[in-house]
Amino acid sequence: MKLILSSETMDIPEGVKIRIHAKIIEVEGPRGKLVRNFKHLNLDFHLLTDETGQRKLKIEAWFSTRKTSAAIRTALSHVENLITGVTKGYRYKMRFVYAHFPINASIGNDGTAIEIRNFLGEKKVRKVDMLEGVKVVRSEKVKDELVLDGNDIELVSRSAALINQKCHVKKKDIRKFLDGIYVSEKGTIVEEE
């Protein structure tokens, strides 16, 4: 069954500028600017201002199937993530897990690359380059912890995934050999009060 018109709106917080041009959304805030392309979605994007002066983003779908109606909420969530990124930023924390051989990580290239050594006692050096706009640092307070910071949630989480995938145990029982680098915490750089 097709609905004639389905739509959802969201509030745009103070200090955030949003520009829409041909389904390309630019979000600018205190931490920087992020751009996302929604051309693959059959949706209409509008910027509105209500009676109280609150700016809103409205997403509409005409004659939408269930799939297209579901895409409205997805697009809103993506824009919310962009807004959080330019206001608070994203921070992922990763912990080293090892039973015997301590994993050794050295961060180079001004926090944009990491080299992992002595994983399961192997001599191989595993090098991971962070994606654009993501910085990795060693945690000062906690031993064996990495902190990944960035504005784009997709790039931060993908960088964490790249580090995680570099440390997979091969040809062993992974229920017993739990060594690796795992994401321990996901949050924002600016802590919420």
C-alpha positions in Angstrom: 0.0 0.0 0.0 1.3 3.5 -0.9 0.8 6.5 1.4 0.1 9.8 -0.4 2.5 11.8 1.8 4.6 10.7 4.7 6.9 13.2 6.5 9.0 13.7 9.6 10.6 16.9 11.1 13.5 17.5 13.4 14.6 20.6 15.3 17.9 22.2 14.4 19.8 23.3 17.5 21.3 26.8 18.0 24.8 27.4 16.5 24.3 24.9 13.7 23.9 26.0 10.1 22.4 23.6 7.6 22.4 24.1 3.9 20.6 21.9 1.4 21.3 21.8 -2.3 20.1 19.0 -4.6 19.9 16.5 -1.7 23.4 17.3 -0.6 23.3 18.4 3.0 26.0 20.6 4.6 26.1 20.9 8.3 28.3 23.5 9.9 28.9 23.9 13.6 31.6 24.9 16.2 33.7 21.9 15.5 33.7 22.2 11.7 31.7 21.2 8.6 30.3 17.9 7.4 28.7 17.1 4.0 26.5 14.1 3.2 24.9 13.1 -0.1 21.3 11.7 -0.1 20.9 11.6 -3.9 20.2 7.9 -3.8 17.1 8.4 -1.7 13.8 9.4 -3.2 13.0 12.0 -0.6 12.4 15.8 -0.4 14.4 17.9 2.1 13.0 21.3 3.3 14.3 23.9 5.8 11.4 25.5 7.8 11.0 28.0 10.5 7.9 27.7 12.8 5.9 30.4 14.6 8.3 30.5 17.6 11.3 31.0 15.3 12.6 27.4 15.8 14.4 26.2 12.7 13.4 22.7 11.5 14.4 20.2 8.9 11.5 18.4 7.1 11.8 15.3 5.1 9.0 14.2 2.9 8.2 11.2 0.7 5.4 11.2 -1.8 3.5 8.0 -2.7 6.0 6.1 -0.7 6.3 2.3 -0.2 7.1 0.9 3.2 10.8 0.9 2.3 10.8 4.6 1.3 8.9 5.6 4.4 11.5 3.8 6.5 14.2 5.7 4.7 12.8 9.0 6.1 13.7 8.1 9.7 17.1 6.8 8.5 17.9 10.1 6.8 16.9 12.0 9.9 19.2 9.9 12.0 22.1 10.5 9.6 21.5 14.3 9.9 21.3 14.0 13.7 24.7 12.2 13.6 26.1 15.1 11.5 24.8 17.7 13.9 26.2 15.8 16.9 29.5 15.5 15.1 29.9 19.2 14.5 28.7 20.2 18.0 30.1 17.5 20.3 32.3 15.2 18.1 32.6 11.5 18.5 35.0 9.5 20.7 35.6 5.7 20.5 37.7 4.0 23.1 39.5 0.7 22.4 41.2 -1.7 24.8 44.1 -4.2 24.2 43.2 -7.7 25.2 46.0 -10.2 25.6 46.7 -13.3 27.7 50.5 -13.6 27.4 52.2 -11.5 24.8 51.6 -7.8 25.5 50.4 -5.9 22.4 52.7 -3.0 21.7 51.2 0.0 19.7 53.1 3.1 18.6 51.3 6.1 17.2 53.0 7.9 14.4 52.4 10.5 11.7 50.8 13.0 14.2 48.1 10.7 15.4 46.9 9.6 11.9 48.6 6.2 11.9 49.2 3.3 14.3 51.7 0.4 14.3 50.8 -2.7 16.2 53.7 -5.0 17.3 54.1 -8.3 19.2 50.5 -9.4 18.6 50.5 -13.1 19.8 54.3 -12.8 19.7 54.4 -12.4 16.0 57.2 -10.4 14.4 54.9 -8.9 11.8 54.3 -5.1 12.1 50.6 -4.2 11.5 50.2 -0.7 10.2 46.8 1.0 10.1 46.2 4.5 8.7 43.3 6.4 10.2 40.6 7.7 7.9 40.4 11.4 7.1 39.8 13.6 10.1 40.3 10.9 12.7 43.0 11.2 15.4 44.2 8.3 17.6 46.0 8.8 20.9 47.1 6.6 23.8 44.9 7.1 26.9 46.8 8.8 29.7 44.7 7.5 32.6 44.1 3.9 31.5 46.8 1.4 30.6 46.4 -0.4 27.2 43.7 1.9 25.9 43.4 3.9 22.6 41.2 6.9 22.1 39.9 7.7 18.6 38.4 11.2 18.0 36.7 12.7 15.0 33.6 14.6 13.8 32.2 12.0 11.4 30.7 9.0 13.2 31.2 6.8 10.1 34.9 7.6 9.7 35.6 7.2 13.5 33.8 3.8 13.7 35.4 2.6 10.4 38.8 3.5 11.7 38.1 1.5 14.9 37.0 -1.4 12.8 40.2 -1.3 10.7 42.3 -1.5 13.9 40.1 -4.3 15.2 40.3 -6.3 11.9 44.1 -6.0 11.8 44.3 -8.1 15.0 42.3 -11.2 14.1 43.6 -14.5 15.4 44.3 -17.0 12.5 44.3 -20.8 12.7 43.5 -20.9 16.4 40.3 -21.5 18.4 39.0 -17.9 18.8 37.0 -19.0 21.9 40.2 -19.6 23.7 42.5 -17.1 22.0 40.7 -13.8 22.8 43.7 -11.5 22.0 42.9 -8.4 20.0 42.0 -4.7 20.2 38.3 -4.2 20.9 36.0 -1.2 21.1 35.2 -0.7 24.8 33.2 2.5 24.8 31.4 4.8 22.3 30.6 8.4 23.2 31.1 12.1 22.4 34.2 14.2 23.0 32.2 17.0 24.7 30.7 15.1 27.7 27.0 15.7 28.3 26.1 17.3 31.6 
